[in-house]
């Protein structure tokens, strides 16, 4: 069984920084792409940043230049460094990962449970 667990939830002031982590637990064959999403009440979940199997990164325009997505060499820990936070960054942040449970098997997307980030003005 695979489980993604986020950490780093917090309340920060506008202009502050926060780092989120996401650890992948369980037994699996490989991890390829990973990403961070966020969601606010009444809105759809939106992509914040993603990192490809080849470690290429991309960001939503709303966070470009303020956030950095990275992961460890084993690809089992994903990070999101967020700087210059604004109240508009307040949301529940979710990580996901494309995981193959066995070699040559199709990958499936697994999600974490989400972690709350609140930015006060």
Backbone torsions as a table, in degrees:
resi	resn	phi	psi	omega
1	UNK	NA	136.5	-178.9
2	UNK	-105.6	139.8	178.9
3	UNK	-139.8	134.9	175.1
4	UNK	-108.0	128.2	-177.0
5	UNK	-124.5	116.7	177.8
6	UNK	-88.4	153.0	172.8
7	UNK	-147.5	167.0	179.7
8	UNK	107.3	10.3	179.3
9	UNK	-59.9	149.9	178.5
10	UNK	-177.6	170.2	175.3
11	UNK	-111.2	119.3	-179.5
12	UNK	-128.6	157.6	176.7
13	UNK	-83.9	154.1	176.6
14	UNK	-54.5	136.6	-177.8
15	UNK	93.4	-10.5	-178.6
16	UNK	-83.3	-176.2	-177.0
17	UNK	-129.6	157.1	179.4
18	UNK	-155.8	143.2	175.4
19	UNK	-118.9	126.1	175.4
20	UNK	-99.8	146.5	176.9
21	UNK	-125.8	152.8	177.4
22	UNK	-141.9	118.5	-178.9
23	UNK	-107.8	134.3	178.1
24	UNK	-97.1	120.3	178.4
25	UNK	-109.9	151.2	174.1
26	UNK	121.1	-173.1	-179.0
27	UNK	-111.4	127.0	-177.8
28	UNK	-158.9	172.5	-177.8
29	UNK	-88.3	-49.6	-177.7
30	UNK	-160.9	160.1	175.4
31	UNK	-119.3	135.4	175.1
32	UNK	-110.0	-107.7	-177.5
33	UNK	-72.5	150.1	176.8
34	UNK	-138.5	159.7	-176.6
35	UNK	-157.5	162.0	170.4
36	UNK	-114.8	134.6	173.5
37	UNK	-123.2	165.4	172.8
38	UNK	-142.9	157.7	-177.4
39	UNK	-147.1	136.6	173.4
40	UNK	-114.4	157.6	-176.7
41	UNK	-54.7	131.6	176.9
42	UNK	82.0	0.6	-178.8
43	UNK	-121.0	159.1	177.0
44	UNK	-73.2	153.4	175.3
45	UNK	-66.0	133.1	-177.7
46	UNK	-120.7	146.9	179.0
47	UNK	-72.7	132.2	177.4
48	UNK	-100.9	-51.7	-178.3
49	UNK	-158.6	152.3	178.4
50	UNK	-142.8	155.4	178.2
51	UNK	-132.8	130.0	-174.4
52	UNK	-84.4	175.6	177.6
53	UNK	-57.3	-33.6	178.4
54	UNK	-90.9	13.4	176.8
55	UNK	69.4	21.9	170.8
56	UNK	-79.0	140.0	-176.2
57	UNK	-115.1	152.2	173.6
58	UNK	-147.6	155.8	-172.3
59	UNK	-136.4	152.3	170.5
60	UNK	-67.5	148.9	-179.5
61	UNK	-58.2	-31.8	-176.1
62	UNK	-68.6	-18.9	-178.4
63	UNK	-120.3	-3.2	-177.0
64	UNK	-58.5	131.6	-179.3
65	UNK	88.3	-12.1	-179.3
66	UNK	-114.6	-18.5	-175.6
67	UNK	-124.7	149.7	176.4
68	UNK	-133.4	124.0	175.2
69	UNK	-98.6	138.8	178.8
70	UNK	-154.6	170.3	177.1
71	UNK	-153.5	164.4	-179.7
72	UNK	-79.2	170.4	-175.5
73	UNK	-62.8	-31.4	-179.7
74	UNK	-77.6	-8.8	-179.2
75	UNK	63.5	21.6	179.1
76	UNK	-102.4	-6.3	176.3
77	UNK	-130.3	123.4	-179.2
78	UNK	-110.7	140.8	-179.5
79	UNK	-123.8	154.3	169.4
80	UNK	-137.8	108.1	176.3
81	UNK	-90.1	122.4	-178.0
82	UNK	-119.6	127.7	179.8
83	UNK	-121.6	165.4	177.5
84	UNK	48.5	48.1	-176.2
85	UNK	-66.3	145.7	176.6
86	UNK	-124.4	163.4	177.6
87	UNK	-56.5	-26.1	178.4
88	UNK	-68.4	-13.0	177.0
89	UNK	-85.3	-5.2	178.5
90	UNK	-63.1	124.5	-176.5
91	UNK	-176.9	171.4	166.4
92	UNK	-91.4	127.0	-177.2
93	UNK	-103.2	132.6	-179.1
94	UNK	-120.5	141.9	170.8
95	UNK	-105.2	153.0	170.7
96	UNK	-139.1	163.6	-178.1
97	UNK	-148.1	140.7	174.1
98	UNK	-91.3	114.9	-170.9
99	UNK	-125.9	133.6	171.0
100	UNK	-96.7	125.9	-178.8
101	UNK	-79.3	-22.9	177.8
102	UNK	-148.2	154.6	178.4
103	UNK	-57.4	137.8	177.7
104	UNK	70.6	1.6	174.8
105	UNK	-84.4	154.0	176.5
106	UNK	-66.6	150.9	178.8
107	UNK	-82.8	152.1	176.7
108	UNK	-123.8	153.3	179.4
109	UNK	-94.9	125.9	176.5
110	UNK	-113.2	146.0	-177.8
111	UNK	-120.8	148.4	169.3
112	UNK	-81.6	177.6	-175.4
113	UNK	-86.3	-11.4	179.2
114	UNK	96.6	148.4	177.4
115	UNK	-138.0	136.2	-173.6
116	UNK	-82.4	131.2	171.3
117	UNK	-120.3	124.6	179.6
118	UNK	-123.7	126.1	179.5
119	UNK	-113.9	120.3	-179.3
120	UNK	-94.0	147.6	-178.5
121	UNK	-87.4	NA	NA
